[in-house]
Amino acid sequence: MAGGGSRWQRIGTGRLALWCKGLLQDYADACRDVALGVKERPGKAGLYLSLLAGATVCGLQVPCDASFESSLLEASGTLLLLSPWIRNGGSEGHVQRLTKLRNQGRLRYQSLVFFSLVYQAPFDAEAALYQAHCKHLTPRWTDFPGRILDVGFLGRWWVLSSKMKDSDINEEEFKYLPEHLRAISSRNLHSVANEKLFDEKYKPVILTEEQIERAEKEEQQQRSP
């Protein structure tokens, strides 16, 4: 028993034990200082805690590359369910561009802790071309902002969501309407104003000579090879 007690005494007074005691004492002093700072400056402490909580939430909800694939497929399926006559040209063009780059293996994903990026690469990662592996021909960092295609933040891909917001509205369908019929405000949603618009759509559209000439020029341009 005496030998066992002396062994524990030697361990308790050894270098490792002294280092652990010093470390625990440092942590205790740091926690005491933090508690004292919170008590003296609660506003500043609340601000720091809010920033820390916000950063934690952003970090936990960073979308991954699989979520971008899922969002792109969902957007493509949404457009396929729409008639070609009512599809938004901007939405369709953006989704087609992303789909083409994905099929070519030129989409790249990068997580940056609090948000993520999807950007365009000049070549497929497995391409065996000289231009794809020569370090002197790689794109410059100054050109990188122009190659960014989407930003993922708080579990959402913001550029794709913005492009798909009015995917079922074809702006080309309304470009020949009079100016006051191209946009609808909240005042037009009231019953009286809405009824006037409903009756007005049956009236014949009177085009000016300038509008007729412009339409004829556009028709000739479409017919020309």
C-alpha positions as semicolon CSV with decimal commas, in nm:
position;residue;x (nm);y (nm);z (nm)
1;M;0,000;0,000;0,000
2;A;0,288;0,232;0,080
3;G;0,448;0,157;-0,255
4;G;0,118;0,224;-0,436
5;G;0,068;0,552;-0,253
6;S;0,419;0,670;-0,330
7;R;0,364;0,582;-0,698
8;W;0,053;0,798;-0,720
9;Q;0,236;1,074;-0,538
10;R;0,517;1,062;-0,794
11;I;0,262;1,074;-1,079
12;G;0,080;1,368;-0,916
13;T;0,401;1,565;-0,880
14;G;0,543;1,473;-1,223
15;R;0,588;1,702;-1,520
16;L;0,278;1,576;-1,701
17;A;0,060;1,635;-1,397
18;L;0,199;1,985;-1,349
19;W;0,142;2,063;-1,718
20;C;-0,220;1,941;-1,698
21;K;-0,282;2,146;-1,384
22;G;-0,137;2,455;-1,550
23;L;-0,351;2,400;-1,859
24;L;-0,668;2,361;-1,654
25;Q;-0,579;2,672;-1,458
26;D;-0,534;2,868;-1,783
27;Y;-0,874;2,750;-1,908
28;A;-1,035;2,844;-1,579
29;D;-0,879;3,192;-1,591
30;A;-0,993;3,237;-1,953
31;C;-1,350;3,135;-1,867
32;R;-1,345;3,370;-1,570
33;D;-1,229;3,657;-1,792
34;V;-1,499;3,579;-2,050
35;A;-1,769;3,576;-1,784
36;L;-1,639;3,904;-1,645
37;G;-1,636;4,059;-1,995
38;V;-1,993;3,946;-2,062
39;K;-2,104;4,098;-1,735
40;E;-1,932;4,430;-1,801
41;R;-2,022;4,460;-2,173
42;P;-2,336;4,256;-2,245
43;G;-2,406;4,436;-2,576
44;K;-2,066;4,357;-2,723
45;A;-2,085;4,000;-2,601
46;G;-2,431;3,959;-2,755
47;L;-2,299;4,091;-3,087
48;Y;-2,012;3,843;-3,085
49;L;-2,246;3,556;-2,996
50;S;-2,483;3,657;-3,276
51;L;-2,198;3,665;-3,527
52;L;-2,075;3,328;-3,406
53;A;-2,422;3,176;-3,428
54;G;-2,475;3,322;-3,777
55;A;-2,140;3,187;-3,897
56;T;-2,226;2,845;-3,755
57;V;-2,563;2,839;-3,932
58;C;-2,405;2,948;-4,262
59;G;-2,137;2,682;-4,231
60;L;-2,390;2,406;-4,159
61;Q;-2,616;2,503;-4,452
62;V;-2,354;2,533;-4,726
63;P;-2,503;2,351;-5,028
64;C;-2,293;2,074;-5,182
65;D;-2,232;1,982;-5,546
66;A;-2,502;1,715;-5,530
67;S;-2,760;1,977;-5,435
68;F;-2,663;2,185;-5,739
69;E;-2,710;1,881;-5,963
70;S;-3,051;1,824;-5,806
71;S;-3,151;2,190;-5,848
72;L;-3,038;2,190;-6,211
73;L;-3,236;1,874;-6,289
74;E;-3,541;2,018;-6,114
75;A;-3,516;2,341;-6,315
76;S;-3,477;2,146;-6,638
77;G;-3,781;1,935;-6,556
78;T;-3,985;2,246;-6,475
79;L;-3,905;2,395;-6,815
80;L;-3,989;2,070;-6,995
81;L;-4,337;2,077;-6,844
82;L;-4,398;2,423;-6,992
83;S;-4,507;2,492;-7,346
84;P;-4,229;2,638;-7,564
85;W;-4,455;2,938;-7,627
86;I;-4,463;3,046;-7,262
87;R;-4,109;2,957;-7,148
88;N;-3,895;3,244;-7,035
89;G;-3,604;3,282;-7,277
90;G;-3,360;3,385;-7,004
91;S;-3,449;3,086;-6,786
92;E;-3,425;2,839;-7,073
93;G;-3,095;2,982;-7,198
94;H;-2,936;2,971;-6,853
95;V;-3,045;2,612;-6,784
96;Q;-2,932;2,497;-7,128
97;R;-2,592;2,656;-7,075
98;L;-2,547;2,486;-6,738
99;T;-2,662;2,153;-6,880
100;K;-2,419;2,181;-7,171
101;L;-2,126;2,261;-6,941
102;R;-2,221;1,973;-6,711
103;N;-2,231;1,730;-7,003
104;Q;-1,890;1,857;-7,114
105;G;-1,747;1,806;-6,765
106;R;-1,667;2,175;-6,726
107;L;-1,862;2,254;-6,411
108;R;-1,652;2,293;-6,097
109;Y;-1,764;2,316;-5,735
110;Q;-1,575;2,484;-5,452
111;S;-1,679;2,511;-5,089
112;L;-1,557;2,823;-4,904
113;V;-1,672;2,735;-4,549
114;F;-1,960;2,985;-4,531
115;F;-2,071;2,964;-4,896
116;S;-1,992;2,768;-5,209
117;L;-1,931;2,847;-5,574
118;V;-2,000;2,677;-5,904
119;Y;-1,778;2,804;-6,182
120;Q;-1,688;2,723;-6,541
121;A;-1,366;2,545;-6,632
122;P;-1,212;2,574;-6,980
123;F;-1,171;2,196;-7,021
124;D;-1,285;1,865;-6,880
125;A;-1,079;1,747;-6,583
126;E;-0,983;1,429;-6,775
127;A;-0,897;1,605;-7,101
128;A;-0,553;1,508;-7,235
129;L;-0,503;1,824;-7,439
130;Y;-0,187;2,029;-7,408
131;Q;-0,389;2,346;-7,345
132;A;-0,562;2,177;-7,050
133;H;-0,237;2,091;-6,866
134;C;0,000;2,372;-6,958
135;K;0,031;2,603;-6,656
136;H;0,108;2,898;-6,882
137;L;-0,228;2,863;-7,061
138;T;-0,449;2,826;-6,756
139;P;-0,700;3,108;-6,691
140;R;-0,578;3,392;-6,475
141;W;-0,721;3,464;-6,132
142;T;-0,832;3,804;-6,257
143;D;-1,069;3,625;-6,496
144;F;-1,222;3,409;-6,223
145;P;-1,517;3,641;-6,134
146;G;-1,636;3,617;-6,494
147;R;-1,639;3,236;-6,476
148;I;-1,860;3,215;-6,165
149;L;-2,197;3,064;-6,254
150;D;-2,372;3,037;-5,919
151;V;-2,335;3,108;-5,547
152;G;-2,463;2,867;-5,283
153;F;-2,561;3,022;-4,952
154;L;-2,798;2,913;-4,673
155;G;-2,894;2,595;-4,858
156;R;-2,991;2,773;-5,180
157;W;-2,837;2,839;-5,521
158;W;-2,921;3,204;-5,570
159;V;-2,846;3,263;-5,939
160;L;-3,041;2,958;-6,055
161;S;-3,332;3,047;-5,827
162;S;-3,334;3,402;-5,963
163;K;-3,328;3,284;-6,325
164;M;-3,619;3,044;-6,261
165;K;-3,835;3,299;-6,078
166;D;-4,049;3,385;-6,384
167;S;-3,974;3,078;-6,593
168;D;-4,336;3,056;-6,716
169;I;-4,348;3,415;-6,848
170;N;-4,233;3,469;-7,205
171;E;-4,142;3,835;-7,239
172;E;-4,131;3,808;-7,619
173;E;-4,504;3,736;-7,613
174;F;-4,583;4,084;-7,482
175;K;-4,332;4,302;-7,665
176;Y;-4,585;4,414;-7,930
177;L;-4,848;4,516;-7,675
178;P;-4,900;4,884;-7,592
179;E;-4,678;5,021;-7,320
180;H;-4,951;5,042;-7,056
181;L;-5,041;4,673;-7,102
182;R;-4,689;4,533;-7,068
183;A;-4,673;4,570;-6,690
184;I;-4,935;4,523;-6,418
185;S;-4,911;4,699;-6,085
186;S;-5,091;4,630;-5,759
187;R;-5,353;4,892;-5,848
188;N;-5,457;4,686;-6,151
189;L;-5,553;4,395;-5,925
190;H;-5,855;4,579;-5,785
191;S;-6,187;4,476;-5,929
192;V;-6,268;4,795;-6,126
193;A;-5,923;4,836;-6,282
194;N;-5,902;4,464;-6,348
195;E;-6,235;4,464;-6,529
196;K;-6,119;4,755;-6,746
197;L;-5,806;4,565;-6,843
198;F;-6,014;4,255;-6,915
199;D;-6,238;4,453;-7,151
200;E;-5,945;4,637;-7,307
201;K;-5,775;4,320;-7,425
202;Y;-6,056;4,262;-7,675
203;K;-6,000;4,599;-7,840
204;P;-5,797;4,600;-8,161
205;V;-5,433;4,691;-8,122
206;I;-5,345;4,998;-8,330
207;L;-4,982;5,002;-8,439
208;T;-4,797;5,311;-8,546
209;E;-4,600;5,327;-8,870
210;E;-4,277;5,302;-8,675
211;Q;-4,393;4,984;-8,502
212;I;-4,506;4,832;-8,833
213;E;-4,172;4,910;-8,999
214;R;-3,981;4,765;-8,705
215;A;-4,191;4,446;-8,713
216;E;-4,135;4,410;-9,088
217;K;-3,759;4,451;-9,045
218;E;-3,751;4,188;-8,770
219;E;-3,953;3,950;-8,987
220;Q;-3,713;4,000;-9,279
221;Q;-3,415;3,939;-9,052
222;Q;-3,568;3,614;-8,930
223;R;-3,632;3,495;-9,285
224;S;-3,285;3,584;-9,413
225;P;-3,033;3,295;-9,378
